[in-house]
């Protein structure tokens, strides 16, 4: 589920040869294998600007899920360095999530009263 609006993340076809999930709110593409955020853009300084895929780096911690004889097992990531998605699992992230949810609710309320 997306932390932004509690909608299902979309499992998509491949982007740049990588199977990704897509945030329903921002349309961010995150690779399932590495947690890498990718986007398609053009470089305006290229003589012939052509859209290509770029990486924002690893943004999401990835865990391994396996199924054996109908049982599902999750192996948690052993990456010891901080990954951006870790922020949202701590106390600061909780405060930030609550702030964003309040902003979203205010926007919805304003839209329905306008």
Phi, psi and omega per residue, in radians:
X1 nan 2.539 3.102
X2 -1.350 2.391 3.115
X3 -1.311 -0.198 -3.083
X4 -1.402 -0.843 -3.069
X5 -2.432 0.358 3.056
X6 0.958 0.534 3.047
X7 -1.667 2.775 3.102
X8 -1.179 2.431 2.990
X9 -1.292 2.498 -3.083
X10 -1.637 2.162 3.005
X11 -1.452 2.165 -2.986
X12 -2.028 3.120 2.962
X13 -1.225 -3.126 -3.099
X14 -1.297 2.541 2.951
X15 -2.100 2.182 3.140
X16 0.926 0.647 3.123
X17 1.319 0.224 -3.101
X18 -2.145 2.252 3.071
X19 -1.282 2.237 -3.008
X20 -2.259 2.768 2.857
X21 -1.788 2.723 -3.084
X22 -2.214 2.258 3.072
X23 -1.192 2.180 -3.103
X24 -1.169 -0.396 -3.124
X25 -1.524 -0.871 -3.032
X26 -1.737 -0.223 -3.075
X27 1.158 0.361 3.047
X28 -1.104 2.462 3.105
X29 -1.907 2.118 -3.121
X30 -2.090 2.169 -3.135
X31 -1.221 2.417 3.140
X32 -1.232 -0.566 -3.060
X33 -1.284 -0.705 -2.998
X34 -2.092 -0.279 -3.050
X35 1.379 0.316 -3.099
X36 -1.411 2.375 3.059
X37 -1.588 2.184 3.140
X38 -2.149 2.678 3.101
X39 -2.599 2.742 -3.132
X40 -1.877 2.295 -3.115
X41 -2.726 3.004 3.044
X42 -2.010 2.630 3.045
X43 -1.660 1.920 -3.073
X44 -1.126 -0.250 3.139
X45 -1.527 -0.179 3.076
X46 -1.207 2.498 3.107
X47 -0.997 -0.687 3.053
X48 -2.148 1.498 -3.098
X49 -0.983 2.048 -3.132
X50 -2.158 2.288 3.114
X51 -1.032 2.391 3.055
X52 -2.581 2.927 -3.109
X53 -1.537 2.400 3.091
X54 -2.178 2.797 3.123
X55 -1.995 2.424 2.985
X56 -1.681 0.023 -3.116
X57 1.625 -3.079 -3.129
X58 -1.301 2.120 -3.107
X59 -2.079 -0.276 -3.042
X60 -2.301 2.288 3.059
X61 -1.186 2.415 -3.091
X62 -2.020 2.343 3.090
X63 -2.028 2.617 -3.127
X64 -1.603 2.262 3.117
X65 -2.030 2.246 3.085
X66 -2.256 2.700 3.117
X67 -2.205 2.231 3.117
X68 -2.307 2.071 3.116
X69 0.892 0.715 3.099
X70 1.488 -0.140 3.089
X71 -1.644 2.413 -3.130
X72 -1.852 2.291 -3.136
X73 -2.134 2.405 3.094
X74 -2.035 2.167 3.043
X75 -1.815 2.026 -3.091
X76 -1.211 2.638 -3.140
X77 -1.035 2.442 3.087
X78 -1.793 0.145 3.125
X79 -1.179 2.150 -3.042
X80 -1.561 -0.325 -3.107
X81 -1.366 2.787 3.122
X82 -1.188 2.349 3.038
X83 -2.102 2.476 -3.016
X84 -0.849 -0.687 -3.118
X85 -1.141 -0.360 3.125
X86 -1.064 -0.554 -3.109
X87 -0.950 -0.717 -3.036
X88 -1.332 -0.085 3.110
X89 -1.659 -0.212 -3.114
X90 -1.673 -3.048 -3.111
X91 -1.124 -0.739 3.106
X92 -1.079 -0.699 3.108
X93 -1.122 -0.650 3.110
X94 -1.075 -0.770 3.120
X95 -1.105 -0.751 3.130
X96 -1.115 -0.743 3.111
X97 -1.066 -0.766 3.138
X98 -1.103 -0.694 3.112
X99 -1.102 -0.795 -3.127
X100 -1.142 -0.684 3.107
X101 -1.123 -0.680 3.103
X102 -1.148 -0.716 3.093
X103 -1.089 -0.782 3.133
X104 -1.083 -0.733 3.134
X105 -1.122 -0.697 3.123
X106 -1.131 -0.704 3.108
X107 -1.109 -0.752 3.128
X108 -1.117 -0.737 3.133
X109 -1.094 -0.768 3.138
X110 -1.120 -0.693 -3.129
X111 -1.145 -0.645 -3.109
X112 -1.370 -0.384 3.141
X113 -1.636 -0.161 -3.137
X114 -1.506 nan nan
